[in-house]
């Protein structure tokens, strides 16, 4: 089975980078974008100056506003922000054929329903086949063709191999897994923890605290993942620990940069006023903590970030609360 036609839904930096790597893999790529300027830029200049400036795109990529046109592809890559995924999937539903693979590339938990993106997909387009793409990957690296490894989670191993062959290149290397829940939980939780790590460094609490936060944050990710049925080896892999380490260690991450700004005294409104785009960790945090409460999972770091973002507690007070917790067995 060969899948030559790929549509990427979402013209942001990550969607553009994925369109580029699919084109480099030899596929015919349609990129759906909401913004007029993005569509015009890609079709006329082979650039996305709004979201990924400086990157020259393959001239075989076609941008479009037409969801129906994009839905006719062999594979759909869903790359809109998590909180807008349901709306776009609902609009796609009438145009998606039975058995079309939809590769979910957004990282988050829906606020109203506390559902993962695969659950949202199955509710809105039940005729689709869900898969998840997640892992340590910055758009700026992927669009340049720098070596990147990610997890591709698909319950059907045969289809998973087909998807790997369709989007993989020498430099963009998918590793196959069957655990969609683990792949999604890793991607969602690491964004919230990246805000926490940014706050630690913005407050000059030191690299030791930073390392401790990543490690204890990974314990929180693992507890929630296991409670929801994820496999521990998935969480220890690229889409869990790997993505956590990258996102919590670089200012290229919007979530990490947001935390740095908060740690240095800026407000969340001031961060958004800079025009940095969607900060997925800020959108996911309240849903994540509500999900953890529902599952009776202890996630004190993520709870503290949710409280900070909601202005329910100050940063110093939240730090004091974490440091005052009883000593525990690791």
Secondary structure, 3 states (H helix, E strand, C coil): CCCCEEEEECCCHHHHHHHHHHHHCCCEEEEECCCHHHHHHHHHHCCECCCECCCCCCCCCEEECCHHHHCCCCEEEECCCHHHHHHHHHHHHHHCCCCCEEEECCCCECCCCCCEHHHHHHHHCCCCEEEEEECCCCHHHHHCCCCEEEEEEECCHHHHHHHHHHHCCCCEEEEEECCHHHHHHHHHHHHHHHHHHHHHHHCCCCHHHHHHHHHHHHHHHHHHHHHCCCCHHHHCCHHHHHHHHHHCCCCCCHHHHHHHHHHCCCCHHHHHHCCCCCCHHHHHHHHHHHHHHHCCCCCHHHHHHHHHHCCCCCHHHHHHHHHCCCCCCC
